[in-house]
Each structure stands twice: as C-alpha cells, then as structure tokens.
Amino acid sequence: MVTKKKSPSRPAVQAVARPYASKLSRPEIDALVQEIIGRVADKWTLLVLEALEEHGTLRFSQLAEMVDGISQKMLTKTVRQMESDGFLTRTVYPVIPPRVEYQLTNLGNTLSDAFCGVWGWAEKYHGRIEQARAAFRNRKPARVS
C-alpha cells in the first residue's frame, strides 16, 4: 500500500495497489480506463454487444432490428467504433447486393463477459430499484422554514 504525503489542508489519502499493475504510469492507466469506459458503457454499444453475444454473426439490418430504437446513423457509428476498438469484425462479401456481417472478436467476447455481471445484477435487483424509485416519487417534499 502506498501513502501520499499530507498536504497542510487535507489528511493523507491511501491508494490501494491495482491488481492489474503494468509498466504504464498511473495517469496513463487512469486516462486509458476512463476512455475505454466512456466508449463501451454507452447505451448503444452495450445493446449491440448483447445482440451479437446472443445471436452470433448478424447482418447490419438484423442488428438494426435487434437494437430497438437505434437509428441507421447511430448504428453505423457504433459498429465502426466497436470495430476500431477491436470488439467486432466487419466482413464484406463481394456480392450484389452487398452483404456485410458483424461478429464479436475474442476481445469483444471478454467485454461481454465483463458486462454479464452488470446485466445479472440489474436483473436480480430491478424490483428493489423500482420500489426505491416509487418511494422517491411518492415522498412528501420537505418543508423549508
């Protein structure tokens, strides 16, 4: 465990050693993690990831049907970003009309595995979350004197 020096106005903060220590410096790791989370934790990426995980190889039109509410422009942007990050492969077949298929890579499958825990958690606790939301909506506002 590493302890930072005390500043005159703040107490010491202890940093916990990261389990995935590497040769990258802390700021580089933090920046990389924030960038990756920003890219993969958006609504559309997770829904495309889920569709490909459940159904395997899909054509663009099939993906559009599976991901309810996504526009063609947003689906195009999402699959391009996922391809550039190495999460899926895009295969174009030289036929008329053109046929394009998308499939998760091994890296994409590991990302899917990582988010399965979140999906499972949401499934398990959705009732408690709905109860908390209902209680919040129904509570009486506090009076300010």
C-alpha positions as CSV (number, residue, x, y, z in Angstrom):
1,M,0.0,0.0,0.0
2,V,1.2,3.5,-0.9
3,T,0.6,6.5,1.3
4,K,0.5,10.0,-0.2
5,K,2.1,12.8,1.8
6,K,-0.1,15.0,3.8
7,S,-0.9,18.5,2.5
8,P,-1.4,21.2,5.0
9,S,-5.2,21.3,4.4
10,R,-6.0,17.6,3.8
11,P,-5.4,14.4,5.6
12,A,-3.3,11.6,4.0
13,V,-5.1,9.6,1.3
14,Q,-4.1,5.9,0.9
15,A,-4.0,4.5,-2.6
16,V,-4.8,0.8,-3.0
17,A,-2.5,-1.2,-5.3
18,R,-4.2,-2.1,-8.5
19,P,-4.4,-5.8,-9.3
20,Y,-3.5,-5.2,-13.0
21,A,-0.3,-3.3,-12.4
22,S,1.7,-2.7,-15.6
23,K,4.5,-0.6,-16.9
24,L,2.2,2.3,-17.7
25,S,2.3,5.2,-15.3
26,R,-0.8,5.9,-13.1
27,P,-2.0,8.9,-15.2
28,E,-1.7,6.8,-18.4
29,I,-3.7,3.9,-16.9
30,D,-6.3,6.2,-15.5
31,A,-6.7,8.0,-18.8
32,L,-7.0,4.7,-20.7
33,V,-9.6,3.3,-18.3
34,Q,-11.7,6.4,-18.5
35,E,-11.5,6.5,-22.3
36,I,-12.5,2.8,-22.6
37,I,-15.4,3.1,-20.1
38,G,-16.6,6.2,-22.0
39,R,-16.6,4.3,-25.2
40,V,-18.1,1.0,-24.1
41,A,-20.5,2.0,-21.4
42,D,-22.9,3.9,-23.6
43,K,-26.4,2.5,-24.3
44,W,-25.9,1.6,-27.9
45,T,-22.6,-0.2,-27.6
46,L,-24.0,-2.4,-24.8
47,L,-27.1,-3.2,-26.8
48,V,-25.1,-4.1,-29.9
49,L,-22.8,-6.2,-27.8
50,E,-25.7,-8.0,-26.3
51,A,-27.3,-8.7,-29.7
52,L,-24.1,-10.1,-31.1
53,E,-23.4,-12.2,-28.0
54,E,-26.9,-13.7,-28.1
55,H,-27.2,-14.2,-31.9
56,G,-23.7,-14.6,-33.1
57,T,-23.0,-13.2,-36.6
58,L,-25.5,-10.7,-37.8
59,R,-26.1,-8.6,-40.8
60,F,-26.5,-4.8,-40.4
61,S,-30.3,-4.9,-41.0
62,Q,-30.6,-7.7,-38.4
63,L,-28.6,-5.7,-35.9
64,A,-30.9,-2.7,-36.5
65,E,-33.9,-4.9,-35.8
66,M,-32.4,-6.4,-32.6
67,V,-31.4,-3.0,-31.2
68,D,-34.7,-1.3,-30.7
69,G,-34.8,2.4,-31.3
70,I,-31.3,2.8,-32.8
71,S,-31.1,5.0,-36.0
72,Q,-29.1,3.8,-39.0
73,K,-26.6,6.7,-38.4
74,M,-26.1,5.7,-34.8
75,L,-25.7,2.0,-35.5
76,T,-23.1,2.8,-38.2
77,K,-21.2,5.0,-35.8
78,T,-21.4,2.4,-33.0
79,V,-20.2,-0.6,-35.1
80,R,-17.4,1.5,-36.6
81,Q,-16.2,2.5,-33.1
82,M,-16.5,-1.1,-31.9
83,E,-14.6,-2.3,-34.9
84,S,-11.8,0.3,-34.3
85,D,-11.5,-0.8,-30.7
86,G,-11.2,-4.5,-31.8
87,F,-14.6,-5.7,-30.3
88,L,-16.1,-6.9,-33.5
89,T,-15.2,-7.8,-37.1
90,R,-16.9,-6.5,-40.2
91,T,-16.9,-8.8,-43.1
92,V,-18.0,-7.5,-46.6
93,Y,-18.9,-10.1,-49.2
94,P,-18.4,-9.1,-52.8
95,V,-22.0,-9.9,-54.0
96,I,-24.8,-7.8,-55.4
97,P,-26.5,-6.5,-53.3
98,P,-23.5,-6.1,-50.9
99,R,-23.7,-8.3,-47.8
100,V,-22.0,-7.1,-44.6
101,E,-21.8,-9.2,-41.4
102,Y,-20.7,-8.4,-37.9
103,Q,-19.3,-10.8,-35.3
104,L,-17.7,-10.3,-31.9
105,T,-14.0,-10.9,-31.7
106,N,-12.4,-12.7,-28.7
107,L,-11.8,-9.2,-27.2
108,G,-15.5,-8.4,-27.7
109,N,-16.4,-11.7,-26.0
110,T,-14.3,-10.8,-23.0
111,L,-16.1,-7.4,-22.8
112,S,-19.4,-9.2,-23.0
113,D,-18.4,-11.5,-20.1
114,A,-17.4,-8.4,-18.1
115,F,-20.8,-6.8,-18.6
116,C,-22.7,-10.0,-17.9
117,G,-22.2,-9.3,-14.2
118,V,-23.9,-5.9,-14.6
119,W,-26.8,-7.4,-16.5
120,G,-27.2,-10.1,-13.9
121,W,-27.1,-7.6,-11.1
122,A,-29.8,-5.4,-12.8
123,E,-32.0,-8.5,-13.4
124,K,-31.6,-9.5,-9.7
125,Y,-32.3,-6.1,-8.2
126,H,-34.6,-4.4,-10.6
127,G,-37.6,-4.9,-8.2
128,R,-35.7,-3.1,-5.4
129,I,-34.7,-0.3,-7.7
130,E,-38.3,0.1,-8.9
131,Q,-39.5,0.2,-5.2
132,A,-36.9,2.8,-4.4
133,R,-38.0,4.9,-7.4
134,A,-41.6,4.7,-6.4
135,A,-40.9,5.7,-2.8
136,F,-38.9,8.6,-4.0
137,R,-41.7,9.8,-6.3
138,N,-44.3,9.4,-3.6
139,R,-42.5,11.1,-0.7
140,K,-43.7,14.4,0.5
141,P,-41.4,17.3,-0.1
142,A,-39.6,18.6,3.0
143,R,-40.8,21.9,4.3
144,V,-38.3,24.7,4.4
145,S,-38.9,27.3,7.1
